[in-house]
Amino acid sequence: SERCTSVKEQFRHLCENFYSQQTHVNVRKKTAEQISELAKEMELIDILDFWKSSLPSEKVGAAIAIGIHLTISDKNQSDKMVINALREGLSDSHSRVKYRVIEAIGKSEKLINHFRAELTDISIQDNNSWVRDKARKTLILQG
C-alpha cells in the first residue's frame, strides 16, 4: 500500500539523518525518538528487513525499532529472528549499531539474562568506551 511505502521511506530518511556524521548529539536524540514513534506503526517483519540492510544507518534504526517492539509485546522477546538479529548486532563492527542493540536488549530482563555472557565480554573488551559503559549499565540494571 502507498501508506506502507511512505512509512518505510520516512524510516529510511530518519535512519540516514540519525547516522550522518554531521548530526549533533541533541539532533540524534530527537531523531531516535522519531524513529521510536514511527516503529510503533511498523510491522516487526519490516523492521527486520531493515536490519538485513548493508547500511549501518538502517541497522541502527532497526535496532532502535526492535527495542520498541520488545516493549510492545513479550512474545517478541522470544522471537527467533529478533534474538538472531540482536546476537548479530552485538558483534557488529559499527559501535553505533552495537550501542543501540545493547540498548534494545536492556528493555527486556529476559534478554539481558540471555545475552549476559556477551554483554559481560563487551563491557570489558569493546574498544569503544560508550559501548563498554552501555553494556556495563545494562548488566547493572538487572543485577
VEXLO-900522 format. One record per residue: residue in three letters; residue number from 1; x, y, z of N, C-alpha, C, O in turn. Coordinates in steps of 0.2 Angstrom, whole numbers, always signed. Layout:
   tinu   rovo    n_xx    n_yy    n_zz   ca_xx   ca_yy   ca_zz    c_xx    c_yy    c_zz    o_xx    o_yy    o_zz
    ALA    NUM       X       Y       Z       X       Y       Z       X       Y       Z       X       Y       Z
...
***
This chain:
   tinu   rovo    n_xx    n_yy    n_zz   ca_xx   ca_yy   ca_zz    c_xx    c_yy    c_zz    o_xx    o_yy    o_zz
    SER      1      +4      -6      +0      +0      +0      +0      +4      +6      +0     +10      +6      +2
    GLU      2      +2     +12      -2      +5     +18      -3      +7     +20      +4     +13     +23      +5
    ARG      3      +3     +20      +9      +5     +22     +16     +11     +18     +19     +15     +21     +22
    CYS      4     +11     +12     +17     +16      +7     +20     +23     +10     +17     +28     +10     +20
    THR      5     +23     +11     +10     +29     +13      +7     +31     +20     +10     +37     +21     +12
    SER      6     +27     +24     +12     +29     +31     +15     +31     +30     +22     +36     +34     +24
    VAL      7     +29     +25     +26     +32     +24     +32     +39     +21     +32     +43     +24     +35
    LYS      8     +40     +17     +27     +46     +14     +26     +51     +20     +23     +57     +20     +26
    GLU      9     +49     +24     +19     +53     +29     +16     +55     +34     +22     +61     +36     +23
    GLN     10     +50     +36     +26     +51     +40     +32     +56     +37     +36     +61     +40     +39
    PHE     11     +56     +31     +38     +60     +27     +42     +67     +27     +39     +72     +29     +43
    ARG     12     +68     +26     +33     +74     +26     +29     +78     +33     +30     +83     +34     +31
    HIS     13     +73     +38     +29     +76     +45     +29     +78     +47     +36     +83     +50     +37
    LEU     14     +74     +45     +41     +76     +46     +48     +83     +42     +50     +87     +45     +54
    CYS     15     +84     +36     +48     +90     +32     +49     +96     +36     +46    +101     +37     +49
    GLU     16     +95     +39     +40    +101     +42     +37    +102     +49     +41    +108     +50     +42
    ASN     17     +97     +52     +43     +98     +58     +47    +102     +56     +54    +106     +60     +56
    PHE     18    +100     +51     +57    +102     +49     +63    +110     +47     +62    +114     +49     +67
    TYR     19    +112     +44     +57    +118     +41     +56    +123     +46     +53    +129     +45     +54
    SER     20    +121     +52     +50    +125     +56     +47    +130     +59     +52    +129     +61     +58
    GLN     21    +137     +60     +49    +142     +62     +54    +141     +69     +56    +143     +71     +62
    GLN     22    +137     +73     +52    +136     +80     +54    +131     +81     +60    +130     +86     +63
    THR     23    +127     +75     +61    +122     +76     +66    +124     +77     +73    +128     +73     +76
    HIS     24    +122     +82     +76    +124     +84     +83    +120     +79     +87    +115     +77     +86
    VAL     25    +123     +78     +93    +120     +73     +98    +113     +75    +100    +109     +70    +101
    ASN     26    +111     +81    +101    +105     +83    +103    +100     +81     +97     +94     +79     +98
    VAL     27    +102     +82     +91     +98     +81     +85     +97     +73     +85     +92     +70     +83
    ARG     28    +102     +70     +86    +102     +62     +86     +97     +59     +91     +94     +55     +89
    LYS     29     +97     +62     +97     +92     +60    +102     +85     +61     +99     +81     +57    +100
    LYS     30     +84     +67     +96     +77     +69     +94     +75     +64     +88     +70     +61     +88
    THR     31     +80     +62     +84     +79     +58     +78     +78     +51     +81     +73     +47     +78
    ALA     32     +81     +49     +86     +80     +42     +89     +73     +42     +92     +69     +36     +91
    GLU     33     +70     +47     +95     +63     +47     +97     +59     +47     +91     +53     +43     +92
    GLN     34     +60     +50     +86     +56     +50     +80     +56     +43     +77     +50     +40     +75
    ILE     35     +61     +40     +77     +62     +33     +74     +58     +28     +79     +54     +24     +76
    SER     36     +58     +29     +85     +54     +25     +90     +47     +26     +89     +43     +21     +89
    GLU     37     +45     +32     +88     +37     +33     +86     +35     +30     +80     +30     +27     +80
    LEU     38     +39     +31     +75     +37     +28     +68     +37     +20     +69     +33     +17     +66
    ALA     39     +42     +17     +73     +42     +10     +74     +36      +7     +76     +34      +1     +74
    LYS     40     +32     +11     +80     +26      +8     +83     +21      +7     +77     +16      +3     +78
    GLU     41     +22     +11     +71     +17     +10     +66     +19      +4     +61     +16      +3     +56
    MET     42     +25      +2     +62     +28      -3     +58     +27     -10     +60     +27     -12     +66
    GLU     43     +27     -15     +55     +27     -22     +57     +34     -24     +59     +39     -22     +56
    LEU     44     +35     -29     +64     +41     -31     +66     +45     -34     +60     +51     -34     +59
    ILE     45     +41     -38     +55     +45     -41     +49     +48     -36     +45     +53     -37     +42
    ASP     46     +45     -30     +44     +48     -24     +40     +54     -21     +44     +59     -20     +40
    ILE     47     +54     -21     +50     +59     -19     +54     +65     -23     +53     +71     -21     +52
    LEU     48     +64     -30     +53     +69     -35     +52     +72     -35     +45     +78     -36     +44
    ASP     49     +68     -33     +40     +71     -31     +34     +76     -26     +34     +81     -26     +30
    PHE     50     +75     -20     +37     +79     -15     +38     +86     -18     +41     +91     -15     +40
    TRP     51     +85     -22     +46     +91     -25     +50     +95     -28     +45    +101     -28     +46
    LYS     52     +92     -32     +40     +97     -35     +35    +100     -31     +30    +104     -33     +26
    SER     53     +99     -24     +30    +102     -20     +26    +110     -20     +27    +112     -21     +32
    SER     54    +114     -18     +22    +121     -17     +22    +123     -10     +25    +129      -9     +26
    LEU     55    +118      -6     +25    +119      +1     +28    +119      +1     +35    +114      +0     +38
    PRO     56    +124      +3     +39    +124      +4     +46    +119      +9     +48    +116      +8     +54
    SER     57    +117     +14     +44    +112     +18     +46    +105     +15     +47    +101     +16     +52
    GLU     58    +104     +10     +43     +97      +6     +43     +97      +1     +49     +92      +0     +52
    LYS     59    +103      -2     +50    +104      -6     +56    +103      -3     +62    +100      -5     +67
    VAL     60    +106      +3     +63    +105      +7     +69     +97      +9     +70     +94      +8     +75
    GLY     61     +94     +11     +65     +87     +12     +65     +83      +6     +67     +78      +6     +71
    ALA     62     +85      +0     +64     +81      -6     +65     +82      -8     +73     +78     -11     +76
    ALA     63     +88      -7     +75     +90      -9     +82     +85      -5     +87     +83      -7     +92
    ILE     64     +85      +2     +85     +80      +6     +90     +73      +4     +89     +70      +3     +94
    ALA     65     +71      +2     +83     +64      +0     +82     +63      -7     +85     +57      -8     +88
    ILE     66     +68     -12     +85     +67     -18     +88     +66     -17     +96     +62     -20     +99
    GLY     67     +70     -12     +99     +69     -11    +106     +62      -9    +107     +59     -11    +113
    ILE     68     +59      -5    +103     +52      -3    +104     +47      -9    +104     +43     -10    +108
    HIS     69     +48     -13     +99     +44     -19     +98     +45     -24    +104     +41     -28    +105
    LEU     70     +51     -24    +107     +52     -28    +113     +47     -26    +119     +45     -30    +123
    THR     71     +46     -20    +119     +42     -17    +125     +34     -18    +123     +30     -18    +127
    ILE     72     +33     -18    +116     +26     -18    +114     +23     -25    +116     +17     -26    +118
    SER     73     +27     -30    +115     +24     -37    +116     +30     -42    +118     +35     -42    +116
    ASP     74     +28     -45    +124     +33     -50    +127     +35     -56    +122     +40     -58    +122
    LYS     75     +30     -58    +117     +32     -63    +113     +38     -61    +108     +41     -66    +106
    ASN     76     +38     -55    +107     +44     -53    +103     +51     -54    +106     +56     -55    +103
    GLN     77     +51     -55    +113     +57     -56    +116     +59     -63    +115     +65     -65    +117
    SER     78     +55     -68    +113     +56     -75    +112     +57     -76    +104     +59     -82    +102
    ASP     79     +56     -71    +100     +56     -72     +93     +63     -74     +91     +67     -70     +92
    LYS     80     +63     -79     +87     +70     -82     +85     +74     -77     +80     +80     -76     +81
    MET     81     +70     -74     +76     +73     -69     +71     +75     -63     +75     +81     -60     +73
    VAL     82     +72     -61     +80     +74     -55     +84     +80     -57     +88     +85     -53     +88
    ILE     83     +80     -62     +91     +86     -65     +95     +92     -65     +91     +98     -63     +93
    ASN     84     +91     -68     +85     +97     -69     +80     +99     -62     +78    +105     -61     +77
    ALA     85     +95     -57     +76     +97     -50     +74    +101     -47     +80    +106     -44     +79
    LEU     86     +98     -48     +86    +102     -45     +92    +109     -48     +93    +114     -44     +94
    ARG     87    +109     -54     +92    +116     -58     +93    +121     -55     +88    +126     -54     +89
    GLU     88    +118     -55     +81    +122     -52     +76    +125     -45     +78    +131     -43     +77
    GLY     89    +120     -41     +80    +121     -34     +82    +127     -33     +87    +130     -28     +87
    LEU     90    +127     -38     +92    +132     -37     +97    +139     -38     +95    +144     -36     +98
    SER     91    +140     -41     +89    +147     -41     +86    +147     -37     +79    +152     -38     +76
    ASP     92    +143     -32     +79    +143     -28     +73    +150     -24     +73    +152     -22     +79
    SER     93    +153     -22     +68    +159     -18     +68    +158     -11     +69    +162      -7     +71
    HIS     94    +152      -9     +69    +150      -1     +70    +148      +0     +77    +143      -3     +79
    SER     95    +151      +4     +81    +149      +5     +88    +142      +8     +89    +139      +6     +93
    ARG     96    +140     +12     +84    +133     +15     +85    +128      +9     +84    +123     +10     +88
    VAL     97    +129      +4     +80    +125      -1     +79    +125      -5     +86    +119      -7     +89
    LYS     98    +131      -7     +88    +131     -11     +94    +128      -7    +100    +125     -11    +104
    TYR     99    +129      -1    +101    +126      +3    +106    +119      +2    +106    +116      +1    +112
    ARG    100    +116      +3    +101    +108      +3    +100    +106      -4    +101    +100      -5    +104
    VAL    101    +109      -9     +99    +107     -16    +100    +107     -17    +108    +103     -20    +111
    ILE    102    +113     -15    +111    +113     -16    +119    +107     -12    +122    +104     -15    +127
    GLU    103    +106      -6    +119    +100      -3    +122     +94      -6    +121     +89      -7    +126
    ALA    104     +93     -10    +116     +87     -14    +114     +86     -19    +119     +81     -21    +122
    ILE    105     +92     -23    +120     +92     -29    +125     +90     -26    +132     +87     -30    +135
    GLY    106     +92     -20    +133     +91     -18    +140     +84     -17    +142     +82     -15    +147
    LYS    107     +79     -17    +137     +72     -16    +138     +69     -23    +140     +63     -23    +141
    SER    108     +73     -28    +140     +70     -35    +142     +74     -38    +147     +80     -40    +145
    GLU    109     +72     -39    +153     +76     -43    +158     +78     -50    +155     +83     -53    +156
    LYS    110     +73     -53    +152     +74     -60    +149     +80     -60    +144     +84     -64    +144
    LEU    111     +80     -54    +140     +86     -54    +135     +92     -52    +138     +98     -54    +136
    ILE    112     +92     -48    +143     +98     -46    +147    +101     -53    +150    +107     -54    +149
    ASN    113     +97     -57    +153     +99     -64    +155    +102     -68    +149    +107     -71    +150
    HIS    114     +98     -68    +144    +100     -72    +138    +107     -70    +135    +111     -75    +134
    PHE    115    +108     -64    +135    +115     -61    +132    +120     -59    +138    +124     -55    +136
    ARG    116    +119     -62    +144    +123     -60    +149    +131     -61    +148    +135     -56    +149
    ALA    117    +133     -66    +145    +140     -68    +143    +143     -63    +138    +148     -60    +139
    GLU    118    +139     -62    +133    +141     -57    +128    +141     -50    +130    +146     -46    +129
    LEU    119    +136     -48    +134    +137     -41    +137    +143     -40    +142    +146     -35    +142
    THR    120    +144     -45    +146    +150     -45    +150    +156     -44    +146    +160     -40    +148
    ASP    121    +157     -48    +141    +163     -48    +137    +164     -41    +134    +169     -38    +134
    ILE    122    +158     -38    +131    +158     -31    +128    +160     -26    +134    +164     -21    +132
    SER    123    +157     -27    +140    +158     -22    +145    +166     -22    +147    +168     -16    +149
    ILE    124    +169     -27    +145    +177     -27    +147    +181     -26    +141    +186     -22    +142
    GLN    125    +179     -28    +135    +184     -29    +130    +182     -24    +124    +187     -23    +120
    ASP    126    +176     -21    +123    +175     -17    +117    +179     -11    +117    +181      -8    +122
    ASN    127    +181      -9    +111    +186      -4    +110    +183      +3    +111    +186      +8    +110
    ASN    128    +176      +3    +111    +173     +10    +112    +170     +10    +119    +167      +6    +121
    SER    129    +172     +16    +122    +171     +17    +129    +163     +18    +130    +161     +16    +135
    TRP    130    +160     +21    +126    +152     +22    +126    +149     +15    +126    +144     +14    +130
    VAL    131    +151     +11    +122    +148      +4    +121    +150      +0    +127    +145      -4    +130
    ARG    132    +156      +0    +130    +158      -4    +136    +153      -1    +142    +151      -5    +145
    ASP    133    +153      +5    +142    +149      +8    +148    +141      +6    +147    +138      +5    +152
    LYS    134    +139      +6    +141    +132      +4    +140    +130      -3    +142    +125      -5    +145
    ALA    135    +135      -7    +140    +135     -14    +142    +135     -15    +149    +131     -19    +152
    ARG    136    +139     -12    +153    +140     -12    +160    +134     -10    +163    +131     -13    +168
    LYS    137    +131      -4    +161    +125      -1    +164    +119      -6    +163    +115      -7    +167
    THR    138    +119      -9    +157    +113     -14    +156    +114     -20    +160    +108     -22    +162
    LEU    139    +119     -22    +162    +120     -28    +166    +118     -26    +173    +115     -30    +177
    ILE    140    +120     -20    +175    +118     -17    +182    +111     -17    +183    +108     -18    +188
    LEU    141    +107     -15    +178    +100     -14    +178     +97     -20    +180     +92     -20    +184
    GLN    142    +100     -26    +179     +97     -32    +180    +101     -36    +185    +100     -42    +185
    GLY    143    +105     -33    +189    +110     -36    +193    +109     -43    +196    +113     -45    +200
***
